[in-house]
Amino acid sequence: MNGNIIEKEEIRLEERQLKMVAGGWSADAIEKADVHKIVYESDGWKVRGYLATPKYEGRHPVVIWNRGGAGERGSIDEFTARGAFGLMASWGYVVVASMYRGSIEGEGRDEFGGADVNDVLNLIPLAESLPQADAERMGMEGWSRGGLQTFRALARSDRFRCAVVSGGVADLEDRVASVDKLRDYIADYLDPNDAPALRKRSPLRFVDRFPEDVAYLVVHGAHDEIVAPRKSLELATKMLERGLSLRYVLFDGGDHFLKKHRKEFDSIRKRWFDKHLKNV
């Protein structure tokens, strides 16, 4: 059954690594959250992912988190999961994240925004099955390719109240044409010459299908050399023309990973989720 958790194992790090997590994210990520690696069912495939929950009692809003990259490149390891997802769970959220089919020994084949979007949507019934989760209060976040996944999923579901996208791919066709390395990379998952498929996956091409009752936070680094910000600006303009609820943030000097702006970005995204998932 889609969303059924098949395997679940708590992430346990060495003391040295836990200190690094506390320094890189916060001590709360360790002290106030539990993080598990999971295997769940999606369209009959066994797909790997992560689940983070607050240590304190109660039912908490849900954030589905979408990674960037594909395959091993861009996948989240246990150390990063313990920090990044533990931090969000310490804020009072149940966090579920898919590594997508075909990644980290998961079954199936990634299509870079094709059928693998089901791996995101199948986290909805997974969240509904968790006693700690209030699946009526649900948001989504995506980084880079995960932004593409986020918009593709939102266009097919009415379950989400808000979304955060950072460094998101808005126009896959443009990126493939502009970046040779990306073209070669995507060829492992999607025919880079298949223009209709590239357009179908590109958020710029289906802004008319973005749900109107979602609050969107779109963030980009002004010096992002992997996913240039000009297309996210174009996407934001189209969203505003539709009258969607949008905040757009461009970090001056920011790179693709917002390395120099992580604390500020964490503060902005936490306030966004709190406003739309808690203070309602």
N, C-alpha and C positions, 0 to 999 in steps of 0.2 A: 504494500500500500504506500502511495506517495507520502513522503514525510515521516515514515516510520523509522525510528532510530534503531539500527541494527547492532551497532557497537558504540560504547561510550567509555572513555578512559580519562581520568583526571591527569592533567599535565603537572608533573612534579620536576622541578628544576633543582640544581645544586645550589647551596647557600651563596656561592659566588655569583651565580646567575641571577638569583633573587635580588641581590644587592644591586646588580646592574639594571634590573627591571625597575626597582625603586628609584634609582637615579635617573633613568631614561624616561620614565613615565611618572610614577609616583608610588609612595609606599602604600597608598590606598589600593592600588591595583593588585597588591599582594594581600593586604590585610582585610579588604572588604569585598573580595570577589573570588569565585571559583571558576576555573576555566578547564573545559574538557575538549579533547579531540573526539570527533564522532564519525561514524559511517551511517548514512541514511539512504533510504530508497527514493529514487527519482526516475520515473518512467521505466521501472524495472532494473535500473542500474544501481550498483552500490557506489555512492559518491561520498567523498571525504569532506569534512568541514570542521567547524569549531562551535562550541556552545559556552557562553559565559553568563554567569548568574550572580546577582548580589548575595552576599552572605547573610544579610538581614532578612527577616521574615516579611511576608506580604506578597501581593501580586503586582508585577512591575510592567511598565510599557516595554514594547519590543522594538529593537532595531535590527533589520536585516542588512548586513554589511557585505558589499560586493568588491572583491579584489580586482586588481589590474592584471595585465599580462595574460599569459596562457601557458598551460603545461607547468613545468617546473619554474619557468621564468615568471617572477611576480607572485609565486605562491607564498603563503604565509607559513613560516616554520613555528615550532612550538614556543620558542623563546619570544618571538614577536607577538604571537597570539596571547601569551601570558601577560604581556605588557599592554598592547593596544586594546584588546578586548576586555582585559581585566580592568583597565582604566574606565572604559565605558560602563561596565557592569557596576563599578564602584559609584558611578553617578546615579545608579538606581534603574538600570536597564537590563533586560534580558537581551543578549546579543547572539545572533546566529549568523554564521558565515559559511558559504559554500566555496570549495576550491574548484568547483565545476567538474563535470564528467571528464574522464581521461587524464586527470591530474593526480599526482602523488599516489600512484597505483590504483586510482579509482577506475571503475569500469566505464565503457562508452568512449565517445570521441567528441572532443570540443569542436564547435563550429564557429567560435568567435562571434557570438551574438545570434546564433541560430537556435537550434533545439535546446542548447545548453541554458537558454533563458528559463526553461522549465525547472532547472536546478535551483534557481532563485525563487520562483513561484512556489515550488514544492516545500520551501521552508515555512510557508504560511500554515499548512496543516501540522507541520512539525511543532511550530510555536503554539498552536492551539492545543496540542497534547500536553504541554508543560504546565504543571500546577503553579509554578512561579510566575507564569506569563499572563498578562492581560492583553490578549491578541486583538481586542477592540481598539487599543491605542498602539498603533504600529507606524513606524517610520522606516526609511531606507537611506543607506549611504553608499556611495560608490566612488572609487578612485580610478582615474585614467580609463582603461577599458571597462572598469567597473561602473563608470558613469554611463557608458553606452548600455550596459546591462540594466542599470537602474531605469533609464528612460524607456527601454524596451519592456521591462516588467511593468512599469507604471501604466504604460499604454494598454496593458491587458488586465489590469486589476483596479478595483475601486476600494481596496482595503487600507490604503495608506493615507495618513494625515499630513505627512511632511517628508521632504527628501533633501539630502545634502550631497552635492556632486563637486568633487575637487579634481582639477586637471582632466576633466572628462573629454572623451573623444566625441565631438559633435558631428564630424563629417569624415567617415571612414574612407570614402573615395578620395577625398582631398589628401588625407594623411598618407595613403598608399602611393599616390602620385607624387607626393612631395619628399618622402623619406624612403630612400632605397633600402635601408636596413629593415624598416618596418614592412616594406613590400616582401622582402625575402622571408621575414619572420612569419608574417601572416600566411604565406604560401603553405605552411605546414598544417593550417587549419581551414583555410578558405581560399578559393581561387582568386588571386588578386586581379585577374582580368575579367572577372564576372561583375561587370558594372551594376546590373540590376540587384544582385545580392548585396553589394557594398552600399548601394543607395537604401535598400530596404532596412539595413542595420543602422543607418546614420540618423541620429535624433533630429538633425536639421530637416530631414525629409518627412517627418511625421509629427511636427509640433502640434498640428491640428488634433492629434489623438492624445495629447497630454491631458490628464484629468484636471478639471477646473478647481476642484476642492482640495488640492494639495498645495502646501506652502513650500516653495522651492528656494533653497540656498545654493547658489552656483558660485564656486570659488576657483580662481586661477592665479598662478604665478606669472607676473609680467615678463619674466625672463625664462619661461618654460621652453626648453629646447627640444623636448620630446613631443609634446602636444601644444602647438602654438596657440596663444590665447585669442587670436583674431576670430577663430571660429566659435569659441564660446561666447564672445561678444556678439557675434551674428546671431547665435542661438538665443541669447538673452534678449536681443532686440525683437526677435520674432515672438518670444514669450510675452514680452510687454505689449506688443501689438495685439496679442490675443486677450490681454487683460488678466493674465495669470498673476497670482501672488508670488512675487519674486524679490529676492535680495541678491545683488551681484557684488562680489568682492574681488578686486584685483590687487594682489599684494605686490607693491613696488619692489623690484629686485628678487622676487620669489622664483625659485626653480620649480621643477615638476613635483618634487616631494615636499616643498615648502619647508626646507630644513631650517632656515633662519626664522621661520614664522610659526613653528609648531605650537608653542605655548599660546600664542595669540589665536591661532586657528582653533585649537582645542577649546578655548574659552568661547569663541563665537559659535562653534557647533554645539557645545553643551547648552548654551543659552537657547539656541534654535530648537533643539529637541525638548528642552524643558518647557519652553513657551507653548509648543504645539502638541506635546504628548502628556504633559503634567498639568500645566496651568490652563486647563480647559474646563 
